[in-house]
């Protein structure tokens, strides 16, 4: 039975990790990271009016709940 030649495995693993690292870095270079604002300034966002906030919605009791009068 022939022996498995493992002499190139180290080179293959090193090249695989290097190429994955390069691919990862090339994908991440286009991403914008969230910057943390300085401690002194607080950013207050204006409250936006959502369509469902102006409308009245009816709240129903579940069928298993008794009707409270």
Protein Blocks (a to p, Z undefined) as FASTA:
>chain_A
ZZddfklmmmmmmmmmmmmmmmmmmmmmmpccdddddfkbccdddddddfklmpccdddd
dfklccdZZ
